Amino acid sequence: MGQIYKIKNIENGMVYIGSAKNAFARFDTHMSQLENGKHYNQELQADFNDLGKDSFEFKIIDEVDERYLRWKELDNIFGYDQLYKIYNVITDKDKIVYAVCRYLSNQGWRFRIDYKVKVKGKRMNINLVTLVNDSLFYFNLRDKRYIDEKSEKNNELKLEHIKHEEKYDGYVRKYLLDMDYNGMPWPVEWKIDQVLDYIKWMENSKLLNGVVVPIHWDEEDLKNAEALEEANVS
């Protein structure tokens, strides 16, 4: 089990929400960084410098399965009743991952997000893995334009690890995000819709003879190579 925790500024009500396998050890790390002026959260550091250690309190919010630590952390951040009083810096990636995981959770699907693994001596971060219609789905939150040879090799290592971990011997669907359109950044809402549309399409499709097809099709629909090719294009 892991814990969701919060560090609260008792002077102004601001909170920092985090997650860890050992929240008490993580809190000690936060305090060490703050006391040495090296904390990555600048706003939290500034308040700590002004008010001192005694103005902050630590509390465990929840205990959860380690697989869902990051998801529950995001759920507590976005579900906080006064989001403007959050120290956490909320990125577009956080918004996308939260929207996707909320959807997956509502569907009752098993998933893992933002967890670190060690593969062949390398420490890597896996953004999101879920199982939909017996197809394993690997979601890499990275702009397609910046996938180079090194990142492709790392992705292959991650996929091998995921398949071994999930005891899965089928085809893994991999998804890369289009971060902009014609050189213009997409609004985060568009990015969220893009990912959710893909996942909803997965809900209504399956892998048959190596081709992704609408879920209501059967093998009679795919007797010949022309049908396979049409399905692949569509």
C-alpha positions as CSV (number, residue, x, y, z in Angstrom):
1,M,0.0,0.0,0.0
2,G,1.0,3.6,-0.5
3,Q,-0.3,6.9,0.8
4,I,-1.8,10.2,-0.4
5,Y,-0.7,13.0,1.8
6,K,-0.9,16.8,2.1
7,I,1.3,19.5,3.4
8,K,-0.8,22.4,4.6
9,N,0.2,26.0,5.2
10,I,-1.8,26.8,8.4
11,E,-1.4,30.5,7.9
12,N,-3.0,30.9,4.5
13,G,-4.7,27.5,3.8
14,M,-2.5,26.6,0.8
15,V,-1.9,22.8,0.4
16,Y,0.6,20.6,-1.5
17,I,-0.8,17.2,-2.3
18,G,1.5,14.2,-3.1
19,S,1.7,10.5,-3.2
20,A,4.4,8.0,-2.1
21,K,5.0,4.4,-1.1
22,N,6.2,5.8,2.3
23,A,4.7,9.2,2.9
24,F,6.5,9.8,6.1
25,A,9.9,9.4,4.4
26,R,8.7,11.5,1.5
27,F,7.7,14.3,4.0
28,D,11.2,14.2,5.5
29,T,12.6,14.7,2.0
30,H,10.3,17.7,1.4
31,M,11.4,19.2,4.7
32,S,15.1,18.7,3.9
33,Q,14.7,20.3,0.5
34,L,12.7,23.2,2.0
35,E,15.2,23.8,4.9
36,N,18.0,23.8,2.4
37,G,16.2,26.2,0.0
38,K,16.2,23.5,-2.8
39,H,12.6,22.5,-3.1
40,Y,11.3,22.3,-6.7
41,N,8.0,24.0,-5.9
42,Q,9.0,27.7,-5.8
43,E,5.7,29.0,-4.3
44,L,5.9,26.4,-1.4
45,Q,9.6,27.3,-0.9
46,A,8.9,31.0,-0.8
47,D,6.2,30.6,1.9
48,F,8.4,28.3,3.9
49,N,11.2,30.9,3.8
50,D,8.8,33.6,5.0
51,L,6.8,31.6,7.6
52,G,9.1,28.8,8.8
53,K,8.6,25.1,9.5
54,D,6.1,25.5,12.3
55,S,3.5,27.0,9.9
56,F,3.2,23.7,8.0
57,E,1.4,20.6,9.0
58,F,1.6,17.1,7.4
59,K,-1.4,14.7,7.1
60,I,-2.1,11.4,5.5
61,I,-5.3,11.7,3.3
62,D,-5.7,8.1,2.2
63,E,-4.0,4.7,1.8
64,V,-4.3,3.2,-1.6
65,D,-3.0,0.3,-3.7
66,E,0.5,1.4,-5.1
67,R,-0.7,0.8,-8.6
68,Y,-3.2,3.7,-8.3
69,L,-1.0,6.2,-6.3
70,R,-0.6,8.7,-9.1
71,W,-4.2,8.5,-10.2
72,K,-5.5,9.0,-6.6
73,E,-3.0,11.9,-6.2
74,L,-4.4,13.6,-9.3
75,D,-8.0,12.8,-8.2
76,N,-7.3,14.6,-4.9
77,I,-5.7,17.6,-6.6
78,F,-8.5,18.1,-9.2
79,G,-11.2,17.3,-6.6
80,Y,-9.9,19.8,-4.1
81,D,-12.7,22.2,-3.3
82,Q,-10.4,25.3,-3.6
83,L,-8.2,24.5,-6.5
84,Y,-6.7,28.0,-6.4
85,K,-5.2,27.1,-3.0
86,I,-3.1,24.3,-4.4
87,Y,0.7,24.6,-4.5
88,N,0.9,21.8,-7.1
89,V,1.8,23.1,-10.5
90,I,-0.9,21.5,-12.8
91,T,0.4,20.8,-16.3
92,D,-1.4,20.0,-19.6
93,K,-0.1,16.4,-19.1
94,D,-1.7,16.3,-15.7
95,K,-5.1,17.4,-17.1
96,I,-4.9,14.9,-20.0
97,V,-3.9,12.0,-17.8
98,Y,-6.5,12.9,-15.2
99,A,-9.3,13.1,-17.8
100,V,-8.3,9.7,-19.3
101,C,-8.0,8.0,-16.0
102,R,-11.3,9.3,-14.8
103,Y,-12.9,7.8,-17.9
104,L,-11.1,4.5,-17.4
105,S,-12.1,4.4,-13.7
106,N,-15.8,5.1,-14.6
107,Q,-15.6,2.2,-17.1
108,G,-14.2,-0.1,-14.4
109,W,-11.0,-0.8,-16.4
110,R,-7.8,-1.8,-14.7
111,F,-5.0,0.7,-15.4
112,R,-1.7,2.1,-14.2
113,I,-0.2,5.5,-14.8
114,D,3.1,7.3,-14.3
115,Y,5.0,4.5,-12.6
116,K,8.7,3.9,-12.8
117,V,10.3,0.6,-13.8
118,K,13.8,-0.7,-14.3
119,V,14.3,-2.5,-17.6
120,K,17.7,-3.9,-18.5
121,G,19.4,-1.6,-16.0
122,K,17.5,1.5,-17.2
123,R,15.0,3.4,-15.1
124,M,12.0,4.4,-17.2
125,N,8.7,6.0,-16.6
126,I,5.5,4.5,-18.1
127,N,2.8,7.0,-18.7
128,L,-0.3,4.8,-18.9
129,V,-1.2,1.1,-19.5
130,T,-4.7,-0.3,-19.6
131,L,-6.5,-3.4,-20.9
132,V,-9.4,-2.8,-23.2
133,N,-11.3,-5.5,-25.1
134,D,-8.5,-7.9,-24.4
135,S,-6.1,-5.6,-26.1
136,L,-3.3,-4.0,-24.1
137,F,-3.0,-0.3,-24.6
138,Y,0.2,1.7,-24.0
139,F,-0.2,5.5,-23.9
140,N,3.0,7.5,-24.3
141,L,2.4,11.2,-23.7
142,R,4.9,12.6,-26.1
143,D,4.7,14.6,-29.3
144,K,5.1,12.4,-32.3
145,R,7.6,14.9,-33.8
146,Y,10.1,14.3,-31.1
147,I,10.3,10.5,-31.2
148,D,13.9,9.7,-32.2
149,E,15.8,6.4,-32.5
150,K,16.7,6.4,-28.8
151,S,13.2,7.0,-27.6
152,E,11.8,4.3,-30.0
153,K,14.3,1.8,-28.5
154,N,13.2,2.8,-25.0
155,N,9.6,2.4,-26.0
156,E,10.3,-1.2,-27.2
157,L,11.9,-2.0,-23.9
158,K,8.9,-0.6,-22.1
159,L,6.5,-2.7,-24.2
160,E,8.5,-5.9,-23.5
161,H,8.3,-5.1,-19.8
162,I,4.6,-4.4,-19.9
163,K,3.8,-7.6,-21.8
164,H,5.9,-9.6,-19.4
165,E,4.3,-7.9,-16.3
166,E,0.8,-8.3,-17.6
167,K,1.5,-11.9,-18.9
168,Y,0.2,-10.7,-22.2
169,D,1.3,-12.3,-25.5
170,G,-0.9,-10.3,-27.9
171,Y,-0.5,-7.1,-29.8
172,V,0.1,-3.9,-27.7
173,R,-1.6,-0.8,-29.1
174,K,0.7,2.2,-28.7
175,Y,-0.5,5.7,-28.8
176,L,1.5,8.9,-29.3
177,L,-0.1,12.3,-28.9
178,D,-0.3,15.0,-31.6
179,M,0.6,18.1,-29.5
180,D,-0.1,20.6,-32.2
181,Y,-1.7,21.1,-35.5
182,N,0.0,22.8,-38.5
183,G,2.6,24.2,-36.1
184,M,0.0,25.7,-33.7
185,P,-0.4,24.3,-30.2
186,W,-3.6,22.5,-29.6
187,P,-5.7,23.7,-26.6
188,V,-5.6,21.1,-23.8
189,E,-9.3,20.4,-24.2
190,W,-8.6,19.3,-27.8
191,K,-5.8,17.0,-26.7
192,I,-8.1,15.4,-24.1
193,D,-10.8,14.9,-26.7
194,Q,-8.2,13.4,-29.1
195,V,-7.1,10.8,-26.6
196,L,-10.6,10.0,-25.3
197,D,-11.9,9.6,-28.9
198,Y,-9.1,7.0,-29.5
199,I,-9.9,5.1,-26.3
200,K,-13.6,5.1,-27.1
201,W,-12.8,3.8,-30.6
202,M,-10.8,1.0,-28.9
203,E,-13.9,0.2,-26.8
204,N,-15.8,-0.5,-30.0
205,S,-13.1,-2.4,-31.9
206,K,-11.0,-5.6,-31.5
207,L,-7.9,-7.1,-33.1
208,L,-8.8,-9.8,-35.6
209,N,-6.1,-11.4,-37.8
210,G,-3.7,-8.6,-36.8
211,V,-6.1,-5.9,-37.9
212,V,-8.1,-3.5,-35.8
213,V,-11.8,-3.8,-36.9
214,P,-15.2,-2.7,-35.6
215,I,-16.2,-5.0,-32.7
216,H,-19.4,-6.3,-34.5
217,W,-17.4,-7.7,-37.4
218,D,-16.5,-11.4,-37.5
219,E,-14.1,-13.6,-39.5
220,E,-16.6,-13.8,-42.4
221,D,-16.1,-10.1,-42.9
222,L,-12.4,-10.6,-43.3
223,K,-12.1,-13.6,-45.6
224,N,-9.9,-12.0,-48.2
225,A,-6.9,-9.7,-48.4
226,E,-9.0,-6.9,-49.9
227,A,-11.2,-6.8,-46.8
228,L,-8.1,-6.9,-44.6
229,E,-6.6,-4.0,-46.5
230,E,-9.7,-1.9,-46.3
231,A,-10.0,-2.5,-42.6
232,N,-6.4,-1.5,-42.1
233,V,-6.9,1.7,-44.0
234,S,-10.1,2.6,-42.3
